Structures are given as structure tokens and as C-alpha cells.
Amino acid sequence: MKPAVIRALSVDELKQKELDLRKELFNLRFRLATGEVENPMRIRGIRRDIARVLTVMKELQRGK
């Protein structure tokens, strides 16, 4: 996910996006443990997306 797309979201949308990404990460880790994951590099991408969302949320909090 591009940072420009993340910055266009509101705070509530960012919180929801973080929850969705964390659920997806949990599901991918579970599937990795059972050997069903088709693309293990997706886990890395999800973790980075979570970090991007948290960074933008922190920037918005400091801006107030």
C-alpha cells in the first residue's frame, strides 16, 4: 500500500485498516504454520503496511 493512499484516510479509517491488516497477518501466520500459505513474502508486506499505518497515525497525533 502506498503512503499517499494511507495519508488520504481519516483517523477512524486508519484504525480500521490497522485492525484489518492485523487480522490478515494472523491468518497468514496461521496458514504458514499449517503449510498452506502460497506466498510467504506477503507476511513481510503486511507487517510493513501496519508500520506505515501506525507511522501516519502518529504523525496525525503530533500534528494536533
N, C-alpha and C positions, 0 to 999 in steps of 0.2 A: 504494500500500500504506500502510495506516495505521500510525503509530508504535506504537500499542498492540499491534498484531499482531506487529510486529518485536521489541518488548521481551519478548514471551512466548516467543521462541525461545531455544534454548541456543546456546552459542558455536559448536559444530560446525555446527548448523543455520544460523547466521548466515553462517559461512564458505561453506557450500554455496550458500546463497541469493545471496551476492555473486558466486560463480562463475557461477551460472545467469544472473543479471542481466547480467553482463559478456558472456557468450556471446550472449544475446539482443540486447544493444546492438551487438555486432559484426555479427550477422546483419542487423539493421535498417539499419546504416550501409552494408553491402554492397548491400542491396536498394535503398537510396536512391541509391547511385551508379549502379545499373543502371536506375533509374526504375521499379522495381516496388513501391515502398512505398505502401501505401494511406493511412496516417495518419502523416505526418512528425512530428506533435506527440508521438507515442508515444516517440520518442527522448528528448525532454526529460523525460518521466515516468520513463523507465528510469534516466536519469542522476540524477534526484532520489532515486529508490528506492535506488540504490547509495550515495548520500551518507547517506541515513537509516540504512542498514545499517552503514556504517562509523562513523557517529556513535554508534550504540548499542554497537558493539563496543568503541570507545574508552572509553565510559562504564563498561562492564563491566571493562575492564582497569584503569582508575583506581580503581574501587571495591574492588579486591582489596588 
